[in-house]
Amino acid sequence: MKEQYGGVLFRKAAADMGYHPFVQPSSNMTRPYTNSEGLQLNACNYCGFCERYACEHFAKATPQTVILPVLLRNPNFEMRTEAQVLRVNLATDGKTATGVTYADATGREFEQPADLVILTMYGMNNVRMMLLSGIGQPYDPGTGKGVVGRNYAYQTTGDVYVFYDESVNINPFMAAGASGTLIDDFNDDHFDHGGLGFIGGSYIMSALTNGRPIEFHPTPPGTPEWGREWKAAVRRHYNHTAHMLIHGSSMPTRTNYLDLDPTYRDAWGLPLLRVTFELPENDVKMTQFCVDRAVEIGKRMGGKTVAGYARKQPFTTQKYQTTHNTGGAVMGADPGNSAVNRFLQSWSVPNVFVIGASAYPQNPGYNPTDTLGALAYWSVDGIKKQYLKNPGPMVSA
């Protein structure tokens, strides 16, 4: 995609420091394109309303854009909207799914029989549905036994802001959801961890994905958090600030997990999912190290002020970080410490497949989506070529 001006400044500074910057690949179209299903996509116009919004220009490759229109024409496909699945129904032996029970928009419950059930909910919802349905042994952090809810991981992020004088115009509103120029030099095992006291890492990316005025209001350290001086600082710095995102790994711990809440319930009286999480000391050290490297780049970019913000304990939800939740129904070769096998097939109920980032044993520095897409194709290929011909466990326990 086209490189933002902040990305240009970042790329030059990073290259001068011996790093290896590149423009981030994305699923935004850079020119009109017709995909293999015959669906037309248009070129991105960098409107700034990309992330968290549907694309009115049909320039973003999402399932609703590139797959759903074809599915709706398939006589074997039916989409039931405003339906809430309440549980996966199991046979009396607890080892076979017989279908699902769901409620429609009026609250009426229906049972949908099925020979094969595929959970493709958001990763955390996959875990909740397994717990509600009795699929797999719930994880107990006290004993370390159980598999469903185990290995919950988040993503450890940090921010660096580079404040320029008013002669440098960054134009943050000219952006797409995947706009960015980054380096991978401090991600995963791309660098020597000797003596650093942590594993994992982060990419460092010059990224301004929107510039929407209500959302984007950078101010330098020491600025009041509200009032006349804050408003003046927002006006002064809105168009003259570059941003770097530190987007790092999250390692699992025995005490970070998912389970059913003992108190709070949803509209159907079912327990909500409870998240127990604290930033591991490993990840705190990692993000501080990567923020420090980004601050060094920011100073080389020529800003008047450079401010870095790393994640600290205790963890707080007051500041948005990422939507990349992983784990809870992890894949593995041993049913004693994993919920699904390498085909994302439940070890305990073989005609249930669980497709989502819930399968990740940990969260690496990169976003989960690309690998998750590959896993989905891998699972579907196994279902078509192996499971449907011989239903049952596809991997020996």
Secondary structure, DSSP 8 states (H G I E B T S, - for coil): ----HHHHHHHHHHHHTT---EE---SB-SS-EE-TTS-EE-----BS--TTS--TTS-B--HHHHTHHHHHT-TT-----S-EEEEEEE-TTSSSEEEEEEE-TTS-EEEEE-S-EEE-S-HHHHHHHHHHHT-S-B-BTTTTB-SBTEEEE--EEEEEEEE--TT----TTSB-TT--EEE-TTSTTSS--TTTS----EEEEE------TTT-----TT--SSSHHHHHHHHHHTTSEEEEEEEE-B---TT-EEEEEEEEE-TTS-EEEEEE----HHHHHHHHHHHHHHHHHHHHTT-SEEEEE---SS--SSS---S--EEES-B-S-TTT-SB-TTSBBSSSTTEEE-SGGG-SSB-SS-SHHHHHHHHHHHHHHIIIIITTS-S-SS--
